[in-house]
Amino acid sequence: MDIPVIEIGVLPPDPVAPDALQGIKRQQTNPSRWQGENWSTFVNALAEQGIEVRQDLASCGIFVTDAGGVAYGMPHGIVVACSAEQIATLLKVAQVYHIPVTVRGGGLTTEGESVAYGGVLLDMTGMSQVLYIDTEKLIVRTQAGIFWHSLAEVLRRRGMDYLSAPLNLTSSVGGTLGVGGIDVNSSRFGCSADQAIALQVVTPTGEIVECSDTENPELFKRVILGYGQFGVITEATLKIRPFTPLKMHYFYYRPVGPISVA
Ligand SMILES: Cc1cc2nc3c(=O)[nH]c(=O)nc-3n(C[C@H](O)[C@H](O)[C@H](O)COP(=O)(O)OP(=O)(O)OC[C@H]3O[C@@H](n4cnc5c(N)ncnc54)[C@H](O)[C@@H]3O)c2cc1C
């Protein structure tokens, strides 16, 4: 690995943070593309288990980058998630043939965390069903590929709401629990991940495990904010609350006039 040369003192001191290190070149943190060893054998092994891998350019090209648009990678193939059992089989076969698997929900990361640099991209949007809502215990159990706006639609029909979700609602529950998630309610209710009471997770070796603060707590702690590195979240039990209508306030300002640029 090349050690970056840090030239401190070349630029004038930063007026806001005089002790800031300036002039550090942005480092390439994304891995180089995996080259595809054993790929065809792997795809055939999955086909024997009834798992389809989409390999056409159109299917793969959709996932070439994330919302940030600064990292680019092309998966060798896409598997659309449909059940924890299917994902468990995928991960077990991937272990045998040493195939990288990248999990993706809404793909709203900004630094390429949900971009596959070769291998399989596991598209979680195929698992988007709400499983049950308990309005007395104030919990919902949902598949983790669901987008927050879809979850909100289902909850609000029952007079309920989630506690906190990213303002960009086309992120998924699983992806958000994988990174944290904050919104205007977070100061009162915590981050999105704080709503999670229990999770169903498929571990990298293909076990389907239920985890929470009391059941397999080590896995629970690692999967939350784990960026998909410690397992695939397939279902989540989340805290909910009664729906309260949103109040919007609009502030109107007089035009400030043309801004002169020196
Ligand atoms: C325009 C814009 C606005 C945003 N606004 C906010 C905001 O208001 N608040 C906020 O907190 N964030 C915000 N973000 C960041 C973004 O919302 C989060 O990165 C997002 O919540 C992640 O959800 P996702 O489904 O898009 O996850 P992805 O980007 O698909 O994945 C996020 C990470 O989790 C992993 N992952 C995905 N699904 C799973 C799963 N089922 N199990 C395990 N790991 C998984 C991925 O591999 C990746 O590492 C914003 C981003 C953009 C581009």
The ligand as a Gaussian input file, in Angstrom:
#p B3LYP/6-31G(d) Opt

LIG

0 1
 C      -30.185000      12.095000      -1.084000
 C      -29.874000      11.319000       0.158000
 C      -30.491000      11.659000       1.345000
 C      -30.200000      10.963000       2.511000
 N      -30.811000      11.331000       3.664000
 C      -30.520000      10.678000       4.807000
 C      -31.181000      11.027000       6.023000
 O      -31.977000      11.919000       6.086000
 N      -30.835000      10.344000       7.132000
 C      -29.924000       9.329000       7.102000
 O      -29.674000       8.730000       8.130000
 N      -29.311000       8.960000       5.973000
 C      -29.580000       9.613000       4.833000
 N      -28.949000       9.255000       3.683000
 C      -28.064000       8.122000       3.703000
 C      -28.905000       6.908000       3.331000
 O      -30.230000       7.162000       3.679000
 C      -28.538000       5.688000       4.059000
 O      -27.303000       5.293000       3.558000
 C      -29.645000       4.698000       3.775000
 O      -30.576000       4.759000       4.845000
 C      -29.276000       3.348000       3.583000
 O      -30.427000       2.610000       3.136000
 P      -30.391000       1.845000       1.773000
 O      -31.517000       0.871000       1.733000
 O      -30.277000       2.770000       0.627000
 O      -29.058000       0.994000       1.983000
 P      -27.949000       0.640000       0.946000
 O      -27.280000       1.866000       0.446000
 O      -28.494000      -0.285000      -0.065000
 O      -26.968000      -0.163000       1.919000
 C      -26.361000       0.470000       3.042000
 C      -25.338000      -0.498000       3.649000
 O      -26.049000      -1.567000       4.297000
 C      -25.804000      -2.812000       3.647000
 N      -27.118000      -3.454000       3.523000
 C      -28.145000      -3.166000       2.678000
 N      -29.198000      -3.960000       2.925000
 C      -28.842000      -4.770000       3.947000
 C      -29.486000      -5.821000       4.658000
 N      -30.742000      -6.194000       4.369000
 N      -28.803000      -6.457000       5.634000
 C      -27.540000      -6.099000       5.955000
 N      -26.879000      -5.114000       5.333000
 C      -27.521000      -4.452000       4.339000
 C      -25.157000      -2.484000       2.310000
 O      -24.261000      -3.502000       1.912000
 C      -24.444000      -1.174000       2.612000
 O      -23.188000      -1.417000       3.220000
 C      -29.252000       9.918000       2.493000
 C      -28.643000       9.546000       1.293000
 C      -28.942000      10.249000       0.137000
 C      -28.262000       9.846000      -1.129000

